[in-house]
Amino acid sequence: MSRPILNRLAVLAHCGLAGAAACSPAVARADQTPLLPDEIPQIEKRYTAVFERVQPGYEPQDIALGLLRLAPSFGVSTVYDDNIYGTEHGAQADEILELTPSLELHNQNPLNTVSLKASGMFARYLDHSSENTDDYSVTASGLFQLDHATQLRLAARAESDHQSRLAEDLYTQTVRPLSYAEQSAAIGVSHDFNKLRLSATSKFAHFAWNNGTLADDEVVNQRISNNTSYRFGMRVSYAQTSSLAWFASLDYNSRHFPVSTEETPSRDSQGYEVLAGVTFEPAALVRGTISAGYISQNFRLPYYKDIKGPDFNVKLQYFPTQLTTITLAAHRAVLDSGIPASGGYLSSQAMVRVDHEWLRQLIFSLSAGYQVNNYNNLDRRDGRFIAEADALYRVNRYAALQLAYARLDQTSDGADRYRAYQDDRVTLSLTLRR
């Protein structure tokens, strides 16, 4: 079956088009967006969210290639950003042209799905050509139903990306944005024993950074951010009913940084995250997952203070009508720091989003979120408030227009504070899809 166009547009709406403040990576780290396809749900799906619904007449067609389907798309966006460097004083504005081509090849077997996707993001600045970036990603993935009770998931990715000027742990303004390459792979397997499901996952990721240059031609050594990480996870869940499942999970990670300096000693660390909670989708116009537990990251050298504390991961969706979806999400994570002398930071995030579909063709969305980052080895606490508003108009099954506004307001407190700033972005985009 062809994948819904709205799923692809939702990704653009939430990341590429709604502002780099919310979605651009701060530093290459071990817990970026999961590679693996989602498991087949253990409980029954009752509701359809706004961005999951495909209206008659707007279904994607794709291009048939024997047993495969080819799904090309191309997006073009014009962006106005009033603080492209994210500076506290002397903000500089610019207009940006963003091109987002994408090509995906996938099969039509609902039980054994395979996909190969190549995508790019090419940005051109009107007045600040040094900010131009060329990013790309190639991802292969598959989900296989080995028998009636066993699922196998595989994925691999090669990517070239850059650090956003609005990143939370940017510590210096290089002449050009800092860039890096990523290679990653993951595997997951699950088996159902009647109502009990056991799952195991493993992921490898390697990040290689390019050095930067300051205005005085001094080289910024980014090799200290090069890292290799390994993650292993186990999860057990019990489906008490067709709409309620209890679970517990344990994730272990090992992070290795091969390069160190006197200012930034080796940041090698090991950590774990343990959670227990519930997934539900009852006949009460709500669905979601709620879990709580503990998170810890222990550094090999005593130079760095370990990071640990209570943990949580929540995602709830409420459906007041068939045309409106309200989403609430919150979670915690230990992230690698890109700042010298700091090994990492504990990031706590929460957001609420409202999507409303009007007259089948038009979707309005509003969201607001807040993120708190506490850095180890530094007297620094950052707060990031992010608000977004956008309207998505489906012209037909082949084209969609979007107008989006994003606001980022960052504060920084403590003796080692870095910067506080505001950034506003307005984006008008057209996405073409075959």
Buried (B, 14 or more C-beta within 10 A) or exposed (E): EBBBBBEBBBBBBBBBBBBBBBBBBBBBBBBBEBBBBEBEEBBEEBBEBBBEBBEEEBEBEBEEEEEBBEBBBBBBBBBBBEBBBBBBEEBEEBBBBBBBBBBBBBBEEEEEBBBBBBBBBBBBBEEBEEBBBEBBBBBBBBBBBEEEEEBBBBBBBBBBBBBBBBBBBBBEBBEBBBBBBBBBBBBBBBBBEEEEBEBEBBBBBBBBBBEBEEEEEEEBBBBBBBBBBBBBBEBBBBBEEEBBBBBBBBBBBBBBBEBBEEEBBBBBBBBBBBBEBBBBBEEEEBBBBBBBBEBBBEBBEEEBBBBBEEBBBBBBBBBEEEBBBBBBBBBBBBBBBBBEBBBBBBBBBBBBBBBBBEEEBEBBBEBBBBBBBBBBBBEBBBBBBBBBBBBBEBEEBBEBBBBBBBBBBBBBEEEBBBBBBBBBBBBBBBBBBB
